[in-house]
Amino acid sequence: MDSHGSSLDHAQSQLSGVEKVSSSWHKPTHSRSSSTASSRHSRLHIKDWEVMGDFPVDVNFTGENMQDAHTPGICDGYLMKRRKSPLKGWHKFSKGKMHGALDVSLAVMSVNKKARRIDLDAGDILYHMKAKTPDSYYTWITKLSAHRMYKKNEAAHVHNGFLQALSQSSHLSHKNCPMQDMGKSNVGEPLPCVNPAINGKVSAWLQTQEPGICAQELTRCQMELNELQQLVQKLHSLESGQTVNNGDLQRIISMQNLLLDKPKKKSEKIWGHSRTLSRVEALGTLSSSHLTSSAHLGTSVPSIPDYVSTQATPPASTSSESKKLHQDICSMSLKVHASLCTAHEALAQERQRLLDTWSSRELHHTTSAQINNLCSLAELDVKSRHTKIHKLSVSSDSSEESFHTVLQRKVCLFLPKTYSSCSHFLAEYFDACDELMCASSSEMSDESGLSDGSSNSEPDEAHAMASSKYRASLSKAAPKLNSIKNTGRRTTLPAVCPDNSHVGLMTILYNNIGKDLSRVSMPAALNEPVCLLQRLCEELEYSDLLDTANHTDDPYQRMVYIAAFAISGYATAQYRNRYKPFNPVLGETFECIREDRGVSYISEQVSHHPPISACHAESNNFNFWQDQRWKNKFWGKSLEIMPTGMVNVTLKKYGDHYEWNKVVTCIHNVLSQQRYLEHYGEVIIRNLKSSVCTCKITFVKSRYWGSDGSKNEVQGQVLDETGNVVHRFGGFWHEGIFCDTLPNPQCIWKPNPQPKNYIMYYGFSSFAMEMNELTPDLKPLLPPTDTRLRPDQRLLEEGKIEETDKKKDEVEEKQRERRKILAKRGEEHVPRFFRKTLDAAGREVWIYNGTYWKIRDNPGFANVKNLELW
Ligand SMILES: CC(C)CCC[C@@H](C)[C@H]1CC[C@H]2[C@@H]3CC=C4C[C@@H](O)CC[C@]4(C)[C@H]3CC[C@]12C
């Protein structure tokens, strides 16, 4: 691994190099584990993680001293990286080989001194590394930190150049712009370090921009921040009866931030964590259980109204003047916040344009590193300003409570009414259930290697060759005819999807760090009008592969089709990263009868804590079932979803019972509009009824940022009993699978073409569009628990976003009430169509109890007692 710096030049840390470094230890700036508190904790390994803080950027770096600046140099030695089974454990990187590159200054760096672990999450790439000895650990941390600082300063320098170009080319008078003071750029002077050709191109590009919305907004913001700072100072002197200078203020701010990063004992309990939560972890552990199931938390969690009333009252001692100041600070914070949101949006757009320009011109070669930095710095800038607001908001009072007060007010004032009531926050996905999450992170923080899909996923040259061959063969293959067949079902949705790019996910999350997240609400604009039960049904889109398997006599070839089916379920992810499915309420069901495919599917939400969805499908050729639950891990920029249930398929003709695991799905850049999904890891398919063959599929983890061609690669082998490869296949989970070892080498599967205007319809495939359709003849046959009858989801489908928000709150509130009633009676919810049992391997599984279709036929759901969910 090396740190991808200024065109991979001198400023690199390489695994094999020459320059030795001193092992002076930079203490992480954001150590969140207080030693006294931590000694009480039992799960030492969790609390041992720390997130390395941002280094202050030296804004005085001019072109010359940038060049003179001491470059951190190359780091000699090696780190070990984590591998999955069969090579599970820590392995040395092979020598002399380039193992990937990332810009360390942009990555979230988490370190664990005790385990000598260093994790880097750069959004696109995620590295888990370990140093062999404490000495080399310190050396690496020191070196990496130095590189981070160097890169940040370098980026700041480029950023200054950008501002300069901006001020020149946008013809805006920025003479009084405080941004310039802030950046201390030598406006007007040429930038020796930045190639003049680049400056020219950037300026030309800038001239085609909207006239400096972002610059204006940032200028305004800077002035508002100054005002805010004055207000805060005033307030402080008023309350403490003494004048405070800037230095004092800064000290108070940082002390309070430290306090804030240390959650109250109470919240530790809420989260089920035995470790002090860092900012990043707080984000990572948002769980549906925190957010939706406050009942089990008993009285330790204050309800929102209680909380607000206790927090919203300023300390009794404050005078009316200071009350007024408090109010001014709040409203000024809101203004700053609004400016930042606009600026952030403008920057995101500019970033996209810049990236487009960059990838389409030769500019790419000369400026990649600098532009990269520039773009990210713009984001960082906004982020740090966000942090600054937080800092300023707390500086009037050193207690944690005052922070909450300000933020609580801010949330109430800032978000539309519907946000401030309770609803699910990204449900089970972002919000691992606390116990599960905790267990998984503690396992993970050491050797488990769960999230590393890269072991056998490293494409060597032969693989690269093979995959380009597969791609070429696939591009020639025509899509299956049935994809274009008219099903008589709807081909579009009633309304287009809402634009949710304005929903400041980061703001929502950051505003609620360290707080009772069971009360954090997410806007419905983030949802898509299908729920997870329907999303699981989407995995049957290519059920014809199972039909083919059932008609294939050769067991090895049969396995190839089963494997293609296992892969096909992931295809839809390519277009589905902007919205999240609805979280089904406990007892919610979804049926799907597809005469055209000969499949009947039924699913039910069988558990709420942890959330578990169970499903079962039957056809003349096969049975299919699975129950799914997920563990999540947030790494700072990416979120990994680790499904834990197994998928099962039986084939009627041969009596085969195939069983396989699911791979990790990673949402890269989860907080930004550059979000995308990646699947990685290994799938092992076993036939429980025969050991004639097994199948191994590798979802290759992409290694280099930007190398789009190799993204989403899949490779597979069918092995006989002795481990010999009988069939080999490969391709891409979004493009198709080709098998070149069949008697007639062919494309086994290719995804259906996306419907027209799919981008406007949540990225849905035709199959997904059909999912929530409610026809008049179907309606009376459905149980009232069927998702199609869920009112909030229907409203969203019709494009009525505000009503959706309201209705969603109601549905969720009803669920809470039902839970309370059950808890009072000491009863537990019993799923209606699935029962819990143990599978052959002793795992707890949910299987269909056979009653759904019987009741539907006779006496019909209209004639029996049903749950009333909404
Ligand atoms: C901020 C928001 C809107 C981001 C969007 C999050 C989306 C991309 C997330 C939320 C829930 C996620 C799904 C949760 C569970 C599974 C089952 C797993 O076996 C395959 C991936 C899949 C299907 C995930 C795909 C990605 C997903 C849909």
The ligand as an SDF file (V2000), in Angstrom:
LIG
                    3D

 28 31  0  0  0  0  0  0  0  0999 V2000
  -29.0660    7.6700    2.5430 C   0  0  0  0  0  0  0  0  0  0  0  0
  -29.7590    6.5300    1.9430 C   0  0  0  0  0  0  0  0  0  0  0  0
  -30.9390    6.9890    1.1690 C   0  0  0  0  0  0  0  0  0  0  0  0
  -28.8220    5.6000    1.2990 C   0  0  0  0  0  0  0  0  0  0  0  0
  -29.3870    4.4410    0.5510 C   0  0  0  0  0  0  0  0  0  0  0  0
  -29.1530    3.1720    1.2870 C   0  0  0  0  0  0  0  0  0  0  0  0
  -29.4380    1.9400    0.4490 C   0  0  0  0  0  0  0  0  0  0  0  0
  -28.5220    1.9290   -0.7370 C   0  0  0  0  0  0  0  0  0  0  0  0
  -29.2790    0.6880    1.3100 C   0  0  0  0  0  0  0  0  0  0  0  0
  -30.2240    0.7330    2.5010 C   0  0  0  0  0  0  0  0  0  0  0  0
  -30.6150   -0.7090    2.7980 C   0  0  0  0  0  0  0  0  0  0  0  0
  -29.7170   -1.5300    1.9430 C   0  0  0  0  0  0  0  0  0  0  0  0
  -30.1120   -2.9870    1.6770 C   0  0  0  0  0  0  0  0  0  0  0  0
  -30.2100   -3.7430    2.9980 C   0  0  0  0  0  0  0  0  0  0  0  0
  -30.1070   -5.2000    2.8390 C   0  0  0  0  0  0  0  0  0  0  0  0
  -29.7230   -5.8190    1.7320 C   0  0  0  0  0  0  0  0  0  0  0  0
  -29.7290   -7.3210    1.6690 C   0  0  0  0  0  0  0  0  0  0  0  0
  -28.4070   -7.8250    1.1770 C   0  0  0  0  0  0  0  0  0  0  0  0
  -28.4140   -9.2180    1.0610 O   0  0  0  0  0  0  0  0  0  0  0  0
  -28.0990   -7.2300   -0.1600 C   0  0  0  0  0  0  0  0  0  0  0  0
  -28.0320   -5.7400   -0.0440 C   0  0  0  0  0  0  0  0  0  0  0  0
  -29.3100   -5.0940    0.5130 C   0  0  0  0  0  0  0  0  0  0  0  0
  -30.4310   -5.2280   -0.5210 C   0  0  0  0  0  0  0  0  0  0  0  0
  -29.0010   -3.6180    0.8370 C   0  0  0  0  0  0  0  0  0  0  0  0
  -28.7190   -2.8040   -0.4160 C   0  0  0  0  0  0  0  0  0  0  0  0
  -28.4380   -1.3260   -0.0860 C   0  0  0  0  0  0  0  0  0  0  0  0
  -29.5610   -0.6880    0.6900 C   0  0  0  0  0  0  0  0  0  0  0  0
  -30.8240   -0.6460   -0.1290 C   0  0  0  0  0  0  0  0  0  0  0  0
  1  2  1  0
  2  3  1  0
  2  4  1  0
  4  5  1  0
  5  6  1  0
  6  7  1  0
  7  8  1  0
  7  9  1  0
  9 10  1  0
  9 27  1  0
 10 11  1  0
 11 12  1  0
 12 13  1  0
 12 27  1  0
 13 14  1  0
 13 24  1  0
 14 15  1  0
 15 16  2  0
 16 17  1  0
 16 22  1  0
 17 18  1  0
 18 19  1  0
 18 20  1  0
 20 21  1  0
 21 22  1  0
 22 23  1  0
 22 24  1  0
 24 25  1  0
 25 26  1  0
 26 27  1  0
 27 28  1  0
M  END
$$$$
